[in-house]
Amino acid sequence: MKKHIILVVITVTGLLFCSSSFAQIIKVETGIEVLKDNNFKQLWGKRVGLITNPTGVDNDLKSTIDILHEAKGVELVALYGPEHGVRGDVHAGDIIADFNDPNTGVPVYSLYGSTRKPTPEMLEGIDVLVYDIQDIGCRSYTYISTMYLAMQAASENNIEFMVLDRPNPLGGLKIEGNFVEDGFFSFVSQLEIPYVYGLTCGELAEMINGEGMLSKPCKLTVIKMKKWRRKMNFEDTGLPWVPTSPHIPFAHSAYFYPVTGILGELGYLSIGVGYTLPFEMVAAEWINAEEFAIALNSKNLPGINFRPIHLKPYYSVGQGKNLQGVQIYLTDFSNARLSDIQFHIMEVAAKLYPDKKVFDHAPSNRFSMFDNVCGSDNIRLEFSKNHSFEDIKEYWTKDEEDFRKLSRKYYLYRK
């Protein structure tokens, strides 16, 4: 009996110690934390509509939904759910229906169903739309498209718009990829920004307002974070990571999304979705893992290393088949060109396996989505001539410095 009592005491003490240690390492206060510290004064007496999902939490992982529902002087009257739903229980691309939130009784309107933009009927009785979603800093991830369309609706219906800011997990320094061209704007490329854009959601909202991306600016308030700096990766923030979608389960998953996400649209290689390494690997039945890794490593790409891998995916591309390929390692995040990696992979695959050249072998019905994610068909058309990254490098990088200069005036945080 004494042994059992001692074990219980040690376990409880350990839990208390872990909890205390966790609290001490948190460096950044997100927008919801700052709003709480301000006693919600920016929302006093207002009827609030909240656009959020499971990532909208405070530093103790309490949902922003519950926080605003319980806040004195604040009336939470509606919720709006993006792709994956307000509670994160919907698979990518699945349509979401309207319902009442079981925890609060507040009506939930879908922004990934019959409409992706709040309608006047959805906004009836709302004074302010509040946006609180953790993003991953990549243009094709659809939450910023939801934010943009909600800002449009707020502007058109004379409703305030508030962003509770959160870190960009890629930091605030990486900018990669070309602007979206006319004819290729879509829900996966809604804004004329690079593929990796180096802004927080609050900064991006300021740019949308300030650069005339709306027919008229909305009344925007950004609740800034405290202690966030542009040079920070997500691990530097000390914040807990909540999966932003089913295949971004960890903070580092966000680093790899731009590494293989465009390639993944073609469905001709496994990119680890359906295995335990989403976006962190590429593999196929026709690849020899060892020679593929040697060829990729011989490129000496800054901050990147490739390891041979053998696997059998549980679902999606290559389900149940024995595949070979490479696992991708980011050895120096700050110097790695994330989005370039997939094009180097496509080039090496074409050289080693000429009968499997990507645009000869991938299903042509996937080309449209590939182009939309790239923001142009130029990438596909030029790359397919020689299957060489050099043929698209200038085009892929052409807008980066202009955007870097433009975006600086919207920085809310220092390096």
SULQUIBEL-V201971 format. One record per backbone hydrogen bond with DSSP energy under -1.0 kcal/mol. NH is the residue of the N-H (numbers start at 1). CO is the residue of the C=O. If there is no record, write none. Layout:
# SULQUIBEL-V201971
nh = <NH,NH>
co = <CO,CO>
This chain:
# SULQUIBEL-V201971
nh = <5,6,7,8,9,10,11,12,13,14,15,16,17,18,19,20,21,22,23,24,25,27,28,29,31,34,35,36,37,38,39,40,41,43,45,46,48,49,50,51,52,56,57,58,61,64,67,68,69,70,74,75,77,78,79,80,81,85,90,94,96,99,101,105,108,109,111,113,123,126,127,128,129,130,131,132,139,141,146,147,148,149,150,151,152,153,154,155,156,157,158,159,160,161,162,163,164,165,171,172,176,181,184,186,189,193,196,204,205,206,207,208,209,210,211,213,220,221,223,224,226,230,232,234,237,244,248,254,257,259,260,261,264,265,266,270,275,279,280,282,283,284,292,293,294,295,296,297,298,299,300,304,305,307,309,311,314,319,320,321,323,324,325,326,327,328,329,331,332,336,341,344,345,346,347,348,349,350,351,352,353,356,357,360,361,362,366,367,370,371,372,373,374,375,376,381,382,383,384,387,392,393,396,397,400,403,404,405,406,407,408,410,411>
co = <1,2,3,4,5,6,7,8,9,10,11,12,13,14,15,16,17,18,19,20,21,237,237,226,165,30,31,32,33,34,36,35,38,40,73,43,75,128,78,130,80,53,55,62,58,56,63,64,65,66,71,46,48,48,107,50,109,82,84,91,112,108,106,101,99,79,81,115,119,123,47,47,160,49,162,51,195,138,142,143,144,145,146,147,148,149,150,151,152,153,155,154,127,219,129,221,131,223,168,230,196,375,181,189,186,191,176,200,201,202,203,204,205,206,207,208,218,161,163,222,29,414,229,169,234,248,245,251,253,256,256,257,260,262,263,283,272,271,277,326,270,324,288,289,290,291,292,293,294,296,297,301,329,327,325,323,274,316,313,318,311,284,309,282,307,280,305,303,303,332,338,340,341,342,343,344,345,346,347,348,349,353,354,357,357,358,363,364,366,367,368,369,370,371,371,377,378,379,380,383,389,389,392,393,397,399,400,401,402,403,404,407,408>
